[in-house]
């Protein structure tokens, strides 16, 4: 592959000369994913979660090229045996597929959240973060999928190849925040992808519904589409209680989760990210650490929490075992039992 082609694939045409600069200026002047009315979190071009943008390219370069205390992941980090889910579950069964991917089986409905079965969380098959364990359920062993929920468009959450596979096999309804449907349909136009704004409530069946709610995060698939697609968390209403699923978030001052806890809680279960948080000076805006995740669990008034977003793809500087170790310490300091907040591994199941 030529340098020019690689740069184009990476979304960096500005490095290609005068025509690249013109393209970059044009790209920044329009939104390729969504055109809609201005709101309190959309200015006509980009989305916001209400916080100022404090990190830019200079900070990325500082992180990548400064002296770093990076603990490399092992080539393989063994996980429990792969799970073989039943066809349907009338209660609630949750299996971790790895990183931020889950299968929720609830009230007869099968829901995939942020499914990533690709070997890399990357736009490339040959470059980028590579998984160090297999998915917690083999793709062939997945039950028929009714609904797919996608929280945002980062490659470790929105994997168009996996979504195309699920579509080809099961043709499920796919629900995601504004703008993300365009990304999915660019890969496979016939996908039943629908995009919605925060506060939208959707019936998934006669027993299950979901509402898109905010999180402290951002979006991008390339160099010139930052915050041009929306991101979200999901509140899921079930006969056995409410579930709260966050794909990615920072903690900020915690006020968002205090509010969501008041508006939607209490919760039977919260699935919360606990990894990809070092170095804190760079990551804290958009990725919370285990101590903050415990605070979010308490703010949401969640009876049980499951920790994810660790142990499969190395995205940041902490070692593969640091998140569960830090979670144990955070729970002890909060005076909470370890079983209240379980760090998940691919293939592990939680049932209620």
N, C-alpha and C positions, 0 to 999 in steps of 0.2 A: 504494500500500500504506500502511495506517495505521501509526502509530508502535507501537500496541499489537500489531498482527499481526506487525510486524517483530521486536519484542522476543520474542514467543513463538517465532518461527522461529529466532531466535538462541539460544533456550534461556535466556532471562533473565526468567521470569515473576515473580521476586522483586521486580522493579521495577514490577509492575502493581498493587500495593496489598496489602491484608491477605490476600486469597485467594491472591495470588502468594507471599506469605511462607509461608503454610500449605503450598502445593504444594512450595516449595523445601525446607522441613523434611522433608516426606514423602519427596521424591526422595532426599535425603541419607541417609535411614534404610533404604533398600532398594537392591538392585542390580537394574536392569531387564534385565540381559543374562545373568547367570549366578548360579545358586544351587548350591552344592556344598560339600564338606567343607573345613574349615579346613586349611591346609597351611603350609609354611614361607614361601610367597609369596602366600597368600590368607588374610585374617583374617575371612572371612565376608561382607565388604562390598566391600573394595578389594584390589587386587593390589599387590605391592611387588617390587622387585628387590634389596632388602636395604639400600638407601641411605635416609637420612632425606630427606623432602621439604623442600627448602630455598627454593623459590620459590613465591610465591602471587600473588594479584590485585594487591597493592600493587607487586610487582616488575614485573608486566606494565604497569601504569600508569606506573611510573617510566621504563621503557624507551620506551613509546610517546609520553610527553609531555615527557620531558626533552630537552635539546639533543642531537641525534643527528648523527653523521657517516654519513649514509646515502647510498650511491651508487645512484641509481635505475637499474633495468634499462632498456634500450632497448625501444621498442614491438615491434621485431622483432630477434631475434638469429638470424641465418641458420644453418641446420644443413646437414650433408651431404645429398645426395639421399636420398629415402626408399628403404629396402631392400625387396626383394621376395624373401622367404625361400622356400626349396624346401619341398615338401610334407612331407618327412621327412629326417632326417639320422641316419646310423648312428654317426658320431663325436660331436663336440661343436661346436655353432655357437651363439654368443650375440650377439644384436643388442639395442642399447639403443633403447628406445622413447621416452625422454625422462624427465627427473627420476629417479625411482626405479623406473621400469617397464622390464621386460626380457622378451624371449622367449628361453628356453633350448630348443634342439633337441638332444636327446641320446639316443643308443641307440634311435632310432625313436620317441621320445616328445616331444611338444610341450608345454612348460610356460610359462605366463605367470606373472610375479611382479609383484604390486602394479600391475596394469594401470590406467592413468588415461588415457582418451581424451577426457574432457570438456575444455572450453575453460578452465574454472576449477577450481582446487583449493579448493572451497568448497561449502557447502550450497546456494548460490544460483547461478543462471545469469547474474545481472546484477551480482554483487558478490563481491569476493575476489580472490586471486592469479590472474592470467590468464596463460596460456601465451604465450611469445614465439616459439615455433616449433612446427611441426606434429609429430605423433607420427612416430617414426622408421620406422614401417611403417604404411601406411594400413590402417584396420580391414578393408576389403574384401580386402586382400592377406595378412592373417594366414592361416597354414595352420590346419587343423582342430586345435583346442586340446583336449588330453586332460586336463590338470590346471591349476588355478589355485592359486597359493600367495599368501596375504595375510599380511603381517607384523604389521599393527596397524591401528587404526581411524581414524587421522588422515586428513583429506580428501585429502591428497596421496598417500595410499597405498591407501585403501579407497574406491573410487569405485563406488557402487552402480549407477549408470546404466551404466557400462561392464560391470560384472559381469552385469547383466540382459541386455545385448546379447550377451555371450559365451554366456550360458546359452541364450538363444533360438536362437542359431545352432548351437552345438556341444554343449550340455548336458554340460560337463566336470565332473569331480570338483573341488570347491573345498575347500581345506584352510586352516585359520586357527586362531589361538589361541582359548582359551576365551572365550565370550561374543560373539565377532564374528559367528558364524553367525546370531544373533538379529537383528543389524543388517541383514545381507544378506537374510534371509528376510522381514523387514518390507517390503522393496521388492518381492521376488518370492518367494512362498512355495514355489514348486516347485524352486528352486535346490538343487542337490546339495551344500549347504554342510555341512561337518562341522568341529567345533571340538575341539581337543586341548590337553593340558597340555604344559609343558616336559618334555623327556626322552622324549616319545612318538615311537617309530619306526614309520613307515608304508611299506609296499610300494607303489610306484607302478606298477611293472611287474615282469616277471621279471628285469629287469636294473638297475632304478633304485629307490632308496628314499630317504626323507627323514626327518630327525629335527628336531623343534622344540627350540631351545635358547634360553637367556636372552639378553637384551641390556639395556643401561642406558638405559631409555626410560620412556614412560608412555603413557596413552591418554585420549581424550576426544572426544566428538562435539558436546557442548554445555557449558553452564556447570556442570551438576550431576552429571556422570557421570565425573569424573576417576578414572582407574585402575580403573574398574569392568569393563573388558574387558582381557584379557591381551595382551601383545605378545611378539614372538619374532624370532629369526633362524632360518635354515634351513641345516642340513647336508644336502647331497645326495650320495648315493653313486652312482657311475656306473662302468661298466667301465673308463673311462679315468682314474679317480682321483676324489677327493672334491672337492666344490665347497662354498664357504661364502658365503652371501648374507645381508648385513645390510641391513635397510630403513632403520633409524635407530638411533643409539646415541650415548651419551656415552662418554668414555674412562675417567673416574674415576681409579683407580690402575693400571688395566691388568690387574689380577689376573684378571678374568673371562676375558679373551682368552688369558692365559697358561694358564689351566686348560683352556679349550676346545681350545687348540692341543695340549695334552698328551693330552686325552681323545679327540679326533677327528682331529687332524692326522696327517701333513702334508696340505696341500691343493694340488690342481692349480691351482685358481683361487679367488680371493676377490673378491667384488663388495662394495665398501665405500663408504659415503657420505663425500664430501669437502666438501660445501657446507652452507649455512644455519648458520653458526657465529658470526656477529658480532651483537651485542657479546658478548665472551667471558664477562663477569661474569654475563650472563643465560643464554647458550646452552650453556655448557660442561657443565652437568649432563646434557644430553640429546642434544647434537650435537657430534661430534668435528670437529676441524679437520684439514687435510691432514697436518700434522706428526704428529698422533696417529694418523691413519689409516695412516701408514707404520709406526708402532710396532705397530699391530694386525696388519698384514700380516706383520711379522716374528714376532710372538708366535704367530700361527697357523701359521707355517712354510709360507706360501703361495708357490708357485713364481711365480705371476702374480697381479696385482691389477688390477681395473677400478674406476675412480672414477665415482660417480654422485651424484645428489641436488644437482645444480647446473645452471644454464644454461637452465632452462625456466620455473620459477615463482619469483618473488622472494618469499621468506618472511622474510628477515632483512636485515641492513644492508650486507653486503659486495656489491661490484659483480659483474657477471656473469662477468668474466674472472678475478676474484681467486682462486677455488679452484685452477684449473690452474696459475696463476702460483705460488701458495704450494706446490703439490705439487712443482713443479720444484725449488724451493729446498729443500724438505724431503728430497727424494731425493738432491740433491747433498750436503747436510749429513750424510746417512746413508751416503754413499759407494755409492749404488746407481744403476744405469743407468736413464734415463728410461723405457725400454721395459718395465721390470719392473712399472711401475704406470701404466696408461694412463687418462687422463681421458676418459671416453666422451662422445660427442655423439649426439643422436638420429639413427639411421640407421647408425651405425658398427657394424661386425661384428668379432668376435673368434672365431677358429676354432682347433681343436686336432685 
